[in-house]
Amino acid sequence: MKGEFYIGLLTLLLLLAGCDKVDAGRGENDGEAWPVSFMLAGVTPTRADGATGVADGTELTIAAYDPNSHNLVAARNYKVASGSLTLDETDSEAMYLSVGTYDFCAMTPRQVLTGTGKDGKHGHIQQGVDALGAVTRAQVEAAATTAIQLNNLDHLASQIRFTVQVVPQKVDSIASFAVRSIGIDGMVLAAEGEENYLLPDNKLVIPAADAAGKFGTLTIGGTDAFTIESQVDKGPGYINTQKTPLVVFPKAESTFKAVITVAVKKKLKQEDGTIADGEEETITLNAKINRLAFDPGKRYNFEVNYGWDYVRFDITVAPWTTVTDNSTTGSGEQTVSHTIKINQWDDDIDLDMTI
């Protein structure tokens, strides 16, 4: 009986020791665990404005996964300080791992990974967030492993940008032309707290086109959404350029609908021969694009050109950041155009196109 008691006590102590290893972020494998640190040199995402590097104060989560089972082994939160990674205030102890090979997932914004093992494979990315992530496979030796260089972070989301312009044949025919709003249907939406970030796959969930409750409408609008430039001094026309690209979730191939509402004032000739501005009119372009998908890390430029008797709709797919390429192979951008004849765009316009 006494022997059974000692065996039971020894088993309990071993279990408690194992729990302490997991809580401390040490590896699941048997044997001694060693501290691990990381280098920031490889973490250089390219932002839409062309700037490179991760700004000081950026928060990241780095999680270690077993490359065979794909289970979470340990995770720590870090901050960028003077170009280096330091543990933030939530983690006072470095990551400890047993000897072996791991997939290290670096991600920003920082994540709260719920649970260990197979339960630690999901994170949450909110709507409109430029999420970045990378996976680096590296070996942990039987010593302090310092300066594991992380791979470059990739953009996990997509982005879209609209340019809407009018180019009438007569320079004095338009007094003003402004985009009021653009409503985009068929976009992937994220529920609050939804686990939509897959690890260690390092990708956002792309739901099927028929997934109930996963799709909805996003709106670009407001007084500060577009920059309006008059082209009267350079030639006829007004150009409305979206100031900030809209960051969106990738989506599988499905129907894309955009409702573009513009306000127009025409210049009218009076009986006495003078020119005066007419009443403001609202024109709506309903653009339906069949089978359009959004890929991670891509930029989708939508250009709408109103002519006197036509509307041309161009879609350009390009890398996240504009790259100047003078080689003979080109920049890799792909453009799809569709033009329809209209009656001097006095009425609402319906455009149906297939890519």
Secondary structure, 3 states (H helix, E strand, C coil): CHHHHHHHHHHHHHHHHHHHHHHCCCCCCCCCEEEEEEECCCCCCECCCCCECCCCCCEEEEEEECCCCCCEEEEEEEEEECCEEEECCCCCCCEEEECEEEEEEEEECCCCCCCCEHHHCEECCCCCCCCEEEEEEEEECCCCEEEEECCCCEECCEEEEEEEEECCCCCCCEEEEEEEEEEEEEEECCCCCCCCEECCCCEECCCCCCCCCCEEEEEEECCCCEEEEECCCCCCCEEEEECCCEEECCEEEEEEEEEEEEEEEEEEECCCCCEEECCCEEEEEEEEEEEEEECCCEEEEEEEEECCCEEEEEEEEEECCCCCCCCCCCCCCEEEEEEEECCCCCCCEEEEEEC
